[in-house]
Each structure stands twice: as C-alpha cells, then as structure tokens.
Amino acid sequence: SGSTGVQMTNGAGQYGVLQKTLSSPITDSSVSFWMHVGSGGGLQTIAQTRDASSSQTMWGLLYDGNNQGLYFYPYSSSGSTEIYTGNGSVRNNTWVQVEVQYSATSNGGAQLYVDGQTQSGWGVSGDYTRSANLQKLQLWDDSTATTFYDDVRIATPPATAPDAPTAVQGTPGDGAVNLNWTAPPDNGGAPINGYRITPYIGSTAQTQILTGSNATSQNVTGLTNGTAYTFTVAAVNSAGTGPD
C-alpha cells in the first residue's frame, strides 16, 4: 500500500520470499519489477524463476550490496552463466527497474535490462530448450537489508515473424512438383498458420501458393514440362511472414 508495493525486512538468520505461480508455463517471458535495496545487506538473492514440476531454475538474480551491482545467472539445460553488471551499476537506496527476457527455444537465450538499458555482455544465446518451462516467480530478501518491490509484471513478449523453414526438397512429376520441408526452429512466439510457396522461372516470381497451418508438404501443379523452376517456402504467423 502507499508508495511501495511490498517491504521485506529480516532479522539475522531470517529470510523472506514471495512466490507467484502461473496457471500454465510459458516458453518466452518478460519479467520486470522495480526494486529498492537498503544498504548493509551484502550479497543477497533478489529474484528467481522456476518450473512447477521440478523447481529447476530458469534464471536467478543476486545483488551485491557492497559493490552495488547485479549478478545474473541464466540457466540452460547444461548449466548457468555468470553475468555481472559492474560495480556501481545498481545503487542501493535507489529505485531501479529490472527486466529479464528469457526464451526457452533452440535459438533462444536471456537478456538483462536495468532501467530499460542493456549491454551485449548482459545476455546469452543458444539452445535454451527445457523439459519444463517457466511457471513460478520468486522475489527474495535473504539479507538484513530492507528490500522493496513494486509493479511486478510477467508477460509474454509480442510475437515476431517465424524463422525460415529448413530442408526444402522437391520431387518432380508430370507438370507438377511435390515439395517437402521442415517447420522453422522458432515460430516467433505464435503458432504457424500457413506457409507461402513462391515458384520462380529464372528470377521471375510466379503466382504464390498458401498452404494450411499443419502442412509441411504441397503438391504444386500447373507447371510446364521442360521448364526449370525453383521454389522458396516461408512460414506465416499472426505477426507476419518470415524469410524464405
């Protein structure tokens, strides 16, 4: 109530934790909150995200009160990476907005933002797929420093256009070709609702063909025997059409 959301104060040997459990897990997430850490707490846990089935960690945040910086630990299935924002980057006794974007996909990763700003060294990328995804957020105070939290938000980032399909192959027939492909490794955060096939004669595009959402093959007819064709395939979701 009042000007702050929650105040957590401990005596020696005590800790406090607040937990929010989502109704269902999310693969791509943006977790943001404001925090205000008092002085004299030393190294303390700030926030963690976990799954609901095994309590494995997606990422963790620690605050170094002596050097006034954040330690960020994004986890993949093979372990975590330690990232430090630098001495004096997050002052105590000051309201600071923190955001963590985490994508549990084969070409995903995590990125830390402080007051809307980030640096290339504050993130990781790679295969961050997991058997269970983010469903719990925990806010901590395990030091004797008084810690405030406010305006806590868990969101799914807006969808982007999907990646390109892979392994496109064609088997020619009589005035036709049977195309096959593999769905893109990243759907952009929204279901694939179709594929756009573009036939070419030389560099000239022909009439495009749109397929159904679950199709990874299409028999293209009406072709001219003896003419060389090439074909590109692009995936489509609610955000737009991805690359061919």
C-alpha positions as a Python dict, from the first residue, in 0.01 Angstrom:
ca = {
    (1, 'S'): (0, 0, 0),
    (2, 'G'): (106, 361, -29),
    (3, 'S'): (407, 447, -240),
    (4, 'T'): (560, 97, -241),
    (5, 'G'): (430, -247, -325),
    (6, 'V'): (589, -465, -58),
    (7, 'Q'): (856, -422, 209),
    (8, 'M'): (1068, -717, 323),
    (9, 'T'): (1275, -679, 642),
    (10, 'N'): (1461, -959, 818),
    (11, 'G'): (1644, -1014, 1140),
    (12, 'A'): (1970, -1206, 1149),
    (13, 'G'): (1925, -1561, 1017),
    (14, 'Q'): (1585, -1485, 864),
    (15, 'Y'): (1475, -1458, 502),
    (16, 'G'): (1159, -1364, 315),
    (17, 'V'): (1026, -1489, -18),
    (18, 'L'): (716, -1413, -222),
    (19, 'Q'): (605, -1657, -491),
    (20, 'K'): (367, -1624, -785),
    (21, 'T'): (264, -1940, -973),
    (22, 'L'): (120, -1903, -1322),
    (23, 'S'): (-175, -2112, -1436),
    (24, 'S'): (35, -2258, -1720),
    (25, 'P'): (404, -2249, -1817),
    (26, 'I'): (538, -2003, -2075),
    (27, 'T'): (830, -2051, -2313),
    (28, 'D'): (907, -1687, -2393),
    (29, 'S'): (881, -1449, -2100),
    (30, 'S'): (948, -1092, -1991),
    (31, 'V'): (966, -1049, -1613),
    (32, 'S'): (1001, -694, -1483),
    (33, 'F'): (981, -522, -1145),
    (34, 'W'): (1102, -219, -952),
    (35, 'M'): (1329, -279, -654),
    (36, 'H'): (1481, -64, -380),
    (37, 'V'): (1752, -232, -171),
    (38, 'G'): (1875, -77, 150),
    (39, 'S'): (2239, -60, 245),
    (40, 'G'): (2429, -303, 464),
    (41, 'G'): (2291, -628, 326),
    (42, 'G'): (2595, -767, 148),
    (43, 'L'): (2520, -1034, -113),
    (44, 'Q'): (2151, -1123, -131),
    (45, 'T'): (1909, -1309, -358),
    (46, 'I'): (1669, -1082, -548),
    (47, 'A'): (1462, -1298, -782),
    (48, 'Q'): (1438, -1644, -938),
    (49, 'T'): (1213, -1811, -1192),
    (50, 'R'): (1142, -2185, -1184),
    (51, 'D'): (923, -2450, -1340),
    (52, 'A'): (637, -2602, -1143),
    (53, 'S'): (719, -2972, -1185),
    (54, 'S'): (1083, -2999, -1081),
    (55, 'S'): (1162, -2648, -947),
    (56, 'Q'): (1457, -2618, -1185),
    (57, 'T'): (1578, -2259, -1225),
    (58, 'M'): (1539, -2059, -1548),
    (59, 'W'): (1735, -1762, -1416),
    (60, 'G'): (1844, -1604, -1090),
    (61, 'L'): (1939, -1251, -979),
    (62, 'L'): (2164, -1161, -685),
    (63, 'Y'): (2250, -814, -559),
    (64, 'D'): (2597, -729, -432),
    (65, 'G'): (2528, -454, -180),
    (66, 'N'): (2895, -390, -112),
    (67, 'N'): (2982, -324, -477),
    (68, 'Q'): (2631, -222, -584),
    (69, 'G'): (2586, -442, -890),
    (70, 'L'): (2369, -733, -1005),
    (71, 'Y'): (2477, -1091, -1067),
    (72, 'F'): (2263, -1255, -1337),
    (73, 'Y'): (2253, -1634, -1380),
    (74, 'P'): (2060, -1755, -1687),
    (75, 'Y'): (2028, -2136, -1693),
    (76, 'S'): (2020, -2372, -1989),
    (77, 'S'): (1978, -2748, -1962),
    (78, 'S'): (2357, -2780, -1926),
    (79, 'G'): (2413, -2519, -1652),
    (80, 'S'): (2430, -2145, -1589),
    (81, 'T'): (2638, -1847, -1699),
    (82, 'E'): (2751, -1578, -1451),
    (83, 'I'): (2699, -1220, -1568),
    (84, 'Y'): (2786, -914, -1357),
    (85, 'T'): (2658, -566, -1439),
    (86, 'G'): (2960, -395, -1284),
    (87, 'N'): (3040, -204, -966),
    (88, 'G'): (2814, 95, -909),
    (89, 'S'): (2571, -5, -1185),
    (90, 'V'): (2277, -59, -944),
    (91, 'R'): (2286, 180, -647),
    (92, 'N'): (2132, 88, -315),
    (93, 'N'): (1869, 310, -154),
    (94, 'T'): (1752, 390, -510),
    (95, 'W'): (1453, 266, -707),
    (96, 'V'): (1569, 62, -1008),
    (97, 'Q'): (1363, -116, -1273),
    (98, 'V'): (1486, -463, -1367),
    (99, 'E'): (1368, -675, -1659),
    (100, 'V'): (1472, -1023, -1769),
    (101, 'Q'): (1373, -1158, -2110),
    (102, 'Y'): (1409, -1536, -2138),
    (103, 'S'): (1338, -1755, -2442),
    (104, 'A'): (1345, -2133, -2389),
    (105, 'T'): (1391, -2223, -2756),
    (106, 'S'): (1665, -2388, -2963),
    (107, 'N'): (1794, -2045, -3068),
    (108, 'G'): (1682, -1862, -2755),
    (109, 'G'): (1863, -1715, -2456),
    (110, 'A'): (1827, -1447, -2191),
    (111, 'Q'): (1891, -1073, -2162),
    (112, 'L'): (1901, -844, -1856),
    (113, 'Y'): (1782, -481, -1863),
    (114, 'V'): (1837, -218, -1591),
    (115, 'D'): (1622, 94, -1617),
    (116, 'G'): (1543, -2, -1977),
    (117, 'Q'): (1910, -26, -2078),
    (118, 'T'): (2119, -332, -2157),
    (119, 'Q'): (2464, -425, -2283),
    (120, 'S'): (2584, -702, -2513),
    (121, 'G'): (2758, -869, -2219),
    (122, 'W'): (2436, -885, -2015),
    (123, 'G'): (2287, -1167, -2220),
    (124, 'V'): (2340, -1515, -2357),
    (125, 'S'): (2210, -1703, -2659),
    (126, 'G'): (2198, -2064, -2769),
    (127, 'D'): (1990, -2375, -2712),
    (128, 'Y'): (1775, -2298, -2405),
    (129, 'T'): (1505, -2560, -2462),
    (130, 'R'): (1382, -2732, -2147),
    (131, 'S'): (1161, -3022, -2047),
    (132, 'A'): (950, -2785, -1832),
    (133, 'N'): (915, -2408, -1870),
    (134, 'L'): (876, -2100, -1651),
    (135, 'Q'): (577, -2114, -1418),
    (136, 'K'): (698, -1965, -1086),
    (137, 'L'): (845, -1627, -996),
    (138, 'Q'): (1008, -1581, -656),
    (139, 'L'): (1108, -1245, -505),
    (140, 'W'): (1359, -1271, -221),
    (141, 'D'): (1519, -1089, 65),
    (142, 'D'): (1770, -1317, 240),
    (143, 'S'): (1981, -1041, 398),
    (144, 'T'): (1929, -790, 678),
    (145, 'A'): (1885, -507, 426),
    (146, 'T'): (1530, -380, 386),
    (147, 'T'): (1413, -451, 31),
    (148, 'F'): (1111, -306, -150),
    (149, 'Y'): (942, -441, -465),
    (150, 'D'): (676, -277, -678),
    (151, 'D'): (498, -309, -1016),
    (152, 'V'): (585, -674, -1077),
    (153, 'R'): (490, -795, -1425),
    (154, 'I'): (514, -1131, -1601),
    (155, 'A'): (438, -1105, -1971),
    (156, 'T'): (477, -1290, -2296),
    (157, 'P'): (672, -1074, -2543),
    (158, 'P'): (488, -979, -2863),
    (159, 'A'): (513, -1238, -3138),
    (160, 'T'): (759, -1187, -3421),
    (161, 'A'): (766, -1340, -3767),
    (162, 'P'): (886, -1703, -3766),
    (163, 'D'): (1224, -1828, -3881),
    (164, 'A'): (1265, -1977, -4227),
    (165, 'P'): (1165, -2340, -4286),
    (166, 'T'): (1454, -2578, -4345),
    (167, 'A'): (1533, -2883, -4560),
    (168, 'V'): (1314, -2778, -4855),
    (169, 'Q'): (1314, -3054, -5119),
    (170, 'G'): (1121, -3111, -5439),
    (171, 'T'): (1035, -3426, -5635),
    (172, 'P'): (936, -3351, -5997),
    (173, 'G'): (636, -3509, -6168),
    (174, 'D'): (428, -3460, -6482),
    (175, 'G'): (362, -3085, -6488),
    (176, 'A'): (400, -3079, -6110),
    (177, 'V'): (641, -3098, -5819),
    (178, 'N'): (591, -3239, -5471),
    (179, 'L'): (756, -3007, -5216),
    (180, 'N'): (852, -3107, -4862),
    (181, 'W'): (1010, -2901, -4583),
    (182, 'T'): (1072, -2893, -4209),
    (183, 'A'): (894, -2642, -3985),
    (184, 'P'): (1112, -2350, -3866),
    (185, 'P'): (1304, -2398, -3540),
    (186, 'D'): (1141, -2083, -3392),
    (187, 'N'): (778, -1995, -3463),
    (188, 'G'): (826, -1639, -3335),
    (189, 'G'): (611, -1696, -3028),
    (190, 'A'): (288, -1760, -3219),
    (191, 'P'): (151, -2071, -3395),
    (192, 'I'): (233, -2116, -3762),
    (193, 'N'): (-90, -2057, -3954),
    (194, 'G'): (39, -2140, -4300),
    (195, 'Y'): (327, -2141, -4547),
    (196, 'R'): (383, -1925, -4854),
    (197, 'I'): (533, -2103, -5156),
    (198, 'T'): (677, -1890, -5437),
    (199, 'P'): (767, -2060, -5768),
    (200, 'Y'): (1026, -1888, -5988),
    (201, 'I'): (1118, -1916, -6354),
    (202, 'G'): (1463, -1769, -6359),
    (203, 'S'): (1436, -1457, -6141),
    (204, 'T'): (1068, -1400, -6217),
    (205, 'A'): (827, -1489, -5937),
    (206, 'Q'): (514, -1681, -6033),
    (207, 'T'): (179, -1698, -5855),
    (208, 'Q'): (227, -1764, -5485),
    (209, 'I'): (57, -2053, -5305),
    (210, 'L'): (-62, -2050, -4941),
    (211, 'T'): (-89, -2379, -4751),
    (212, 'G'): (-269, -2483, -4433),
    (213, 'S'): (-122, -2442, -4086),
    (214, 'N'): (-7, -2802, -4036),
    (215, 'A'): (122, -2859, -4386),
    (216, 'T'): (489, -2940, -4436),
    (217, 'S'): (433, -3057, -4793),
    (218, 'Q'): (248, -2933, -5100),
    (219, 'N'): (190, -3075, -5447),
    (220, 'V'): (230, -2783, -5688),
    (221, 'T'): (55, -2843, -6019),
    (222, 'G'): (4, -2647, -6343),
    (223, 'L'): (376, -2640, -6427),
    (224, 'T'): (521, -2660, -6778),
    (225, 'N'): (725, -2970, -6857),
    (226, 'G'): (1076, -2891, -6974),
    (227, 'T'): (1087, -2559, -6784),
    (228, 'A'): (1330, -2510, -6494),
    (229, 'Y'): (1163, -2393, -6174),
    (230, 'T'): (1294, -2301, -5832),
    (231, 'F'): (1079, -2273, -5520),
    (232, 'T'): (1104, -2085, -5191),
    (233, 'V'): (898, -2151, -4878),
    (234, 'A'): (825, -1904, -4596),
    (235, 'A'): (632, -1957, -4271),
    (236, 'V'): (346, -1728, -4167),
    (237, 'N'): (212, -1649, -3818),
    (238, 'S'): (-2, -1372, -3669),
    (239, 'A'): (296, -1132, -3667),
    (240, 'G'): (376, -1171, -4034),
    (241, 'T'): (569, -1372, -4291),
    (242, 'G'): (919, -1491, -4214),
    (243, 'P'): (1214, -1517, -4451),
    (244, 'D'): (1210, -1754, -4749),
}
